[in-house]
Amino acid sequence: MLAPIPRQILTDSMTLFVPTGLDVYQNPTGDTYTVANVHLQNTNEIRRTATNSEVVLRSILFVDARLSAPRLDYMALADAAQSAGAQMTVTVNTVSFTVKTVDAVPDDTGKTHHWELGLV
């Protein structure tokens, strides 16, 4: 069984910008969400993106499906951003990142345990 993410490490909060379109100057416009109880972890790993390209991640943002609020469908938000022609961005502790990968990690029952956002 997959153990829950300890509440003690979910001390960060993030501001997520999800582009929904581009304005006349080709700047992304969209929605902003503030999500509490997340965990930012530095890394230096290589992952494949949805377009099958390799990317070196600077950090991974862990978003608990149960304790992080509000609860969002990050896969659907990433798809919406991609269809708008831009990428989601995240700001954690005044540092901005671009979201390159979104992974839903399931628990033993098949429900989403947590989300892992790969950041560059």
C-alpha positions in Angstrom: 0.0 0.0 0.0 1.2 3.5 -0.9 1.7 5.5 2.3 0.2 9.0 2.4 2.5 12.0 1.9 3.3 13.3 5.4 1.5 16.5 6.2 4.7 17.9 7.7 6.4 18.2 4.4 3.5 19.8 2.6 4.6 23.3 3.7 4.8 25.1 0.4 2.1 26.9 -1.6 2.2 27.5 -5.3 0.6 29.9 -7.8 -0.3 28.1 -11.0 -0.9 30.0 -14.2 -2.9 28.0 -16.8 -2.9 29.7 -20.2 -6.2 29.6 -22.0 -5.3 31.7 -25.1 -3.0 34.3 -26.5 -3.7 38.1 -26.7 -3.1 40.2 -29.8 0.6 40.5 -28.8 1.0 36.7 -28.5 1.2 36.9 -24.7 -0.6 34.1 -22.8 -3.8 34.9 -21.0 -5.5 32.5 -18.6 -6.4 31.5 -15.1 -4.4 31.7 -11.9 -4.8 29.2 -9.0 -3.2 29.3 -5.6 -2.7 25.8 -4.2 -1.7 25.2 -0.6 0.0 22.2 1.0 2.4 21.2 -1.7 6.1 20.1 -1.6 8.9 21.4 -3.9 11.9 19.1 -4.2 15.0 19.9 -6.2 16.2 17.2 -8.6 18.4 16.7 -11.6 16.7 13.9 -13.5 15.8 13.2 -17.1 12.2 12.5 -18.0 10.3 12.1 -21.2 7.5 14.6 -22.0 4.2 13.9 -23.7 5.8 14.6 -27.1 8.5 11.9 -26.4 11.3 14.4 -26.0 13.8 14.3 -23.1 14.0 17.1 -20.6 16.2 17.6 -17.5 14.0 18.6 -14.6 15.2 21.2 -12.0 12.5 20.4 -9.5 9.5 18.2 -8.9 6.4 19.6 -7.3 4.4 17.1 -5.3 0.6 17.9 -5.0 -1.3 15.6 -2.7 -4.7 14.5 -4.0 -6.2 14.6 -0.5 -4.4 17.3 1.5 -3.5 19.9 -1.2 -6.3 22.5 -1.7 -8.0 23.3 -4.0 -8.2 20.0 -5.8 -7.5 20.4 -9.5 -7.2 18.0 -12.4 -3.7 18.9 -13.5 -3.7 16.6 -16.5 -6.8 18.4 -17.9 -5.2 21.8 -17.1 -2.0 20.8 -18.9 -4.0 19.7 -21.9 -5.9 23.0 -22.0 -2.7 25.0 -21.8 -1.2 22.9 -24.6 -4.2 23.4 -26.8 -3.9 27.2 -26.1 -0.4 27.1 -27.4 1.5 27.8 -24.2 2.8 26.0 -21.1 1.7 26.2 -17.5 3.9 28.1 -15.1 4.3 27.7 -11.4 5.7 30.1 -8.8 6.9 28.6 -5.5 8.7 30.7 -2.9 9.2 33.6 -5.4 10.9 31.3 -7.9 9.1 30.7 -11.2 9.2 27.4 -13.1 7.7 26.1 -16.4 5.7 22.8 -16.1 7.1 20.3 -18.5 5.6 17.0 -17.3 2.4 16.1 -15.3 2.2 12.7 -13.8 -0.7 11.3 -11.8 0.6 8.6 -9.4 -2.1 6.1 -8.5 -2.6 4.4 -5.2 -3.4 0.6 -4.8 -7.1 1.2 -5.6 -6.4 3.0 -8.9 -7.4 6.5 -7.5 -4.9 9.4 -7.8 -2.6 9.4 -4.8 -0.6 12.5 -5.8 0.4 14.6 -8.8 4.1 15.1 -9.8 4.7 18.3 -11.8 8.1 18.2 -13.5 9.6 21.7 -13.5 12.3 23.5 -15.5 
